[in-house]
Amino acid sequence: MRTGLLRRIERNWEQELEFLRGLVRRPSTLGNEAPVQRYIARELEEMGLKPDIWQIDPAEISRMPGYSPVEWPYESRPNVAATLRGSGGGRSLILNGHVDVVPATPEHHWTCDPWGAEISDGRMYGRGAADMKSGIAAMIYAVRAIKEEDIALEGDLTLETVIEEECTGNGTLSARARGYTADAAIIPEPFAQTALEAQVGVMWARVTVRGQGAHAERASGAVNAISKAYPMMEAVKELEAKANAAGRPAYFAGHEHPLNYNIGRIRGGDWTSSVPEECTFEVRIACYPGEDLKEVQRRFKRHLMERAREDSWLSENPPEIVFYAFQAEGCTVERSEPLFATLGEQHRSVTGKELQFYSFTGTTDIRFFNLYSGISATCYGPLGGNLHAPDEWVDLESVKSVTQVLALSIVEWCSSREPLSDEGT
């Protein structure tokens, strides 16, 4: 069985590569996920699965733990899932992947077409090639190999491709509301074939500073909102330094700077010769597993307001602070979870190496499984680089290896039989 399954993955490799090219060549930034989801749904149908395609209902999930508030619509932005039913008696598994990608702008910073899926020296380049369309290709083609080898599973296996991992996680939350559940879940995020055991929490904040406009020739008598935003941004970095100087959980002992407060967007002014009336900047805030998000928000707001009181204008015109989108708690997974034993065994059998564990200074959708659904979940995916940056790439040999490990892990997990062997092949 094992040999046949691995041979099938090898025979399907060019087809898997072409499928991955199709994923990368369909830009799926926020609001533009429908084309790639239709492409995936067609692939699932061609495999003999029946895709469930639905639109997120904010009213349905807004009271669920882990919900993140949004400022954009969900029309024409579907989730997709499909279940391969087992015969009964085995453990069930969810394979989950996000189709949304961050923007590739400015594209002139790339040395290749960000949507071209170009291959060079064993790597595929393109936005989402690593994060995480290669993982989606691996999980789908692991299931394709199982079906084409006529391997009967005993436990149910569900494939989920979701939206909004990059900004809220509401896609995976919606899949939980939809009723999809299992004994365990794997998300093939690009963590170089390591198993995720911890991740920080992440929140987004928007800070708006107001000034007093005028023609530039009267700037000395006006209040420049951009200039007044400087001390507020400095306050953010002060808070970041303070958070990192404090004690940290053992999971993050090897990280020099685990909590990043990233000022990722700024907007201010509308004319070069006008003193800007308003400046807005947006911050990504991080916190450790177990920290209360409301307390982190209060700490953030309190520090900025303290700094504002040091300025004569800001003390009378304090900044407006709004928390939106990501409201993601940090989480951890115990190494004693049975999922790690299965994944570790199959990783060793394919790579010849022991499975290593990883603590991530970002967030993934595993929190919805581990914290709110009683489902043990981890991430295990290919090797990639330049995530959220120009010339993003994924190592293709690692994609094949992940496909193999996932296929073997599925058969092992969704079964009550003895460990995989080549008997009967």
N, C-alpha and C positions, 0 to 999 in steps of 0.2 A: 504493500500500500504506500509506504513512504517513498520508495524509489519511483513508483508510478506517478505520484503526486509531484515530486520534484521535476521529473521529466516533462510532465505536462506544463509546468510553469516555464521551463526552458523553451518548449515548443511554442508557447504563447507569448514569448518575450517581445518579439517585434510588434505583435498586436497590442500588447500592453503599452509599449513605447508610443505607438501611434495614438492610442487612447489618451495617454498623458499629454502628447502634443495638442490634441484637441481640447483638453482642459485648459492648458496654458494659453492657447490661442483665442479663448473666449474670455475677454476681460470681465471680471466679476467683482468690481469695486462696489461699495455701498450703494444700493439701489439698482444695480445692474446684474443681479445674480440669476435672473430667469433663464437666459440662454444656456448657461452651463448646467443648470439644473435640468433643463429639458434634454440636454445631451446625455447626462447621467441616467435619466429616466429611460431613455431609449436603449442605452446599454443594458440596463437591468432587465428590460422587457426582452431584449434579444437573448439574454441568459435564461429566460424562462421564469423570471420573477415578476411579481405584480407590484409595481411601485405605487406607494401611497403619496400623493402630492397634495399639500395643503398650505394654506396661508396662515401666518401667525395672527392670533387674535389677542391684542393687548389686554382686553377686558378679562380674558380667560386666565392670563398668567400674571396680571399685575399684583395679585394678592399672594402669589406663591413666593416662598423663600428663594432668594437669589435673583429676583426680578430687577432689571435695570431700567430706569425711566428713559424714554426716547423722545426725540423732537422731530421725527420723520415718519412717513407712512409705511405700511407693510403691503400695500397693494402690489400685485404682480411680482412678489418676491418670495417664492415658495420654498418650503422644506421638502425633502424627499426621503422616504424610507421604504424598505422592502424586507420581508422576513422569509427565510428559508426554514420551513417547519421541520422539527425533528420528530422522530417516532415516539419519543417519550423515554424518560429515565435518565437522560443526560443533563448536564448543566447548560444553562443558556448563556449567550454572549451577545453583546452589542459591539459593533465596530462603527465608530463615529468619526466623521471628518467635516471640516468647515470649508465651504467653497468660496467664501468672501476673501478678498485680498485687499491690501492697502494700495493707495495710488502709486503709480510709477513716475510721477512728475518730480522734477523736470526731466523729461525723457532725453534731453541732450546730454545729460550726465552719464547715460548708459553708453557702453561701447557696442551694444547689440540692440536689436529690436526687443523691447520688454515684453512684447506679445508674440514673438516669433518662434519661441521654443527651439532655439538653435542648439545644436549639439556639437561640442568640441572637446577633445581630450577626455572623453568619458563623463562629461558633465552636460546637463541640459540647463540652459539659461532662460530666464524669463520671470516676470512677476508671478509669484505663486508656485513656481516650479518646486521650491522646497516647502514653502509655507502656504497650504499644505496639499497641493494637488497631487504631488508624487505619492503621498500617503494614501490619498483617496484611490489612486490607480492601484496601489499595492493591495489595499483591502478588497477592492472589487475583483481584482484578478486572482487573489487567493481563493475567493469564493467561486469564481469561474472554474478554476482548476479542480476544486472539490466536486463541483457539479459534473464537469466533463469526465471525471474519473469515476462517476457514479458511486461516490462514497456517501453512504447514508449516515446522517448525524442523528443522535438521539435527543439532544437538546436543541432548542430553537436558536437560530442565528439571525440577527437583525443588522442590516446596513442602514446607516443614517448619514445623509449629507445635509448640512444645516447652514444657515446664514448667521451673520453677526457675531461670530466668535471674536472678531477684531475690535468690537466696540461695546457689546453688551452681554453676549452669551444667551440672548433670548431665544435663539434658534434651538439650541439644545434644551433649554427650559421648556419650550413649546412641545418638543418631542416627549418630554416626561409627562406633560399635561395630556398629550395624545394617548398615553397609556402604554408606551413602549417601555418594557422593563426586562431585566435579566439578572443573572447571578453575578455578572462581571462585565466590564467594558474596557475596550482598548481604543485609544485615539492615536493614530500614527503620525504624530507631530514630528518635525525634523530634529530629533535630539540624538542623532548619531548612534542609533541602536542601543541607547541606554534606557533604563526604566525610570520614569519620573516618580519620585517619592515625596516631593514637597514643592510648593509654589507659593509666592507671595500673593497678597491681596492687591487689587488695583482699583483706583477710583479716578474719575475725571472731574475736574473743576473748571469753571469759567469765571474769570475775574474781570470786572468792568470798572474802569477808572474814568471819571468824568472831569473835564476841564472847563475853560471859558474861552470860547473862540473869538477870533478877530482876524482882520487882514494882517499879513505878516509884517507890514510896516508899523503896526501897533503891537507887535508881539511882546514888548517889554511890559505892557499893561494887561496882558492876557494870561491865561493859565494853560499851558501845553499838556494835554492829557497823556501824550506819549512820555514826556519827561516825568510826569507824576507816576507813571506806571513803573519806572525804573526801580524805585525803592520797594515796590510791592514784589517785583521779580527777585530782587535781592533777598527779600524776606523769605521767599519760597526756598531759595538755595540755602539760607541759614537754617531753616527747618529741616531740610534734607541732611545737612551736615550733622545736626543734632541727633536726628534719628539714627544715622549710621554710626555715630560715636557711642550710642547706648549699647547695652548688651544685646546679643542676638541668639536665636535658637541654634542648637547644634547643627541642624540641617544646613545652615548657611555660614558655618564657621569658615569654610574654605573660600567664601566670596569676600573680596576686599570691600566692595561697595554694593551690598544687596538691595538697598532701597533707593530707587531712582525717582526723583521728582523732576519730570521732564517738561520743560516749557516747549510745547510742540507746535503751537499756532499763535500768531499775533496779528491783530488788525487795528489800524488806527489812522484817522485822517482821511480826507477825500480830495485834498488839493494841496499842491506843494507850497503855494503862497498863502495858505490859510492855516491858522493855528488850530490844531485838531481839538474838537470838542470831546472826543471819546476815544479810548483805547481799550481793547479787549485782548486778553491772552488766556490761553487754555493750558492746563497743567495735568499731567498724569502723575498721580500720587501712589506710592506703594506702602504696604504695611505687612507685618509678619502674620503667619497663621495664628489664629486665636485672638488677634486684636479686634476689638469692636469697631465696626466701620463708623458708627455715629460718633464715637469718641475721637477717632482719627479726624473726622470732619470738624469737630469742635476745636481740636488742637490746631488744625490748619487755619481755621477762621480766626481763632483767638490771636494767633501769632501775627497774622496780617493786620488785624485791627490794632494791635499794640504798636506796630510799626507806623500805621497810618496816623495814630495820635501824636507822633513825633513831628508831623508836618502840619503847618498852619492851615494849608488848604485841605489836605486829606482828613484832618481831624474834624472839619466842618462838612466835608463832602466825602464820606468814607466809601471805599470800593464796594461794589455789589458782588457777592460770591454765590454762585449757583453750582450745585453738584448735579451732574447729569450723566447719562449713558453708564459706563462701567461703575457698578457698585459690587465689586467681586471680592468675596472673602478669600483669604489664603486657606490652604488646606494641606494635609499630609496624608500619606498612605503607609501603613505598617508593612515592613518587609515580610512579616509572617503571613500575609494574605496568600491564599492558595494560588491566586492568579500569577503571582511572581514565580512560584515553583514551576508552573507549566511554561510560562514564558521563558524562564531561565533555562529550563531543560532544552527547549527547542532552539533557543538562541545558541546554546552550546553545541547542539548537534549540527547546526548549519555553519557557524563561524569558527568553531573550535575554541572559543573563548568564554570565560565566565561573564555573566551579565553584570554590568556595572549600573549603579544607581546615580540619579541626577537630581539636584535641587535647582529649580528654575526661578530666576528673579523677575519673571513675568507671570502671566496667568494663562490658563487653558480651561477648557470646558469640563475637565475632570471634577471640578468642584460640585457640579450639579448632581453627579452620581454619588460621590463620596459623602458630601455634607448633607444632602437633602433627600436622597432616594434610597439609601441603604445598599448601594451597588458599589462594589469594589472596582475602582477604575485607575488606570495608569496610562501614560503615553509611551509609545515605542514606535519610532519611525526612522527614516533614512538620514544620511549625512547631508547637510546642506550648508550654505553660507550666504552672507550678504542679505540676510532677511531684513525686510523693510528698508532696503538700500539699493542703489544701482547695481546692476549685474548680479542679481540673485541667481543662485545656482543650486543644483542637486546632483550628488554623485549617483550615477545610474547603476553601478554595481551594487551599491547599498540599497537601492530601490528593489532590485531583484532579490537581494538577501532578505529584506523585510517581507516581501511577498512570500518567500519560502517559509520564514519563521511564523508569519501569521497563519498561513495555510496549515502548517503542522500543529500550531497551537489551537486552532479552531477544532481540528479533528480530535486532538487530545482532550480538550476542555469539554466539548459538547458530546461526550461519550462516557460510558461507564466501563468500557473495555480496558484491558491492560495497556501499558505504554506502547506506543507505536512500534511496529516492527515491519520487516519486509515479508513476513509470511503471507502467502497468497498472492504475491505480486508476480 
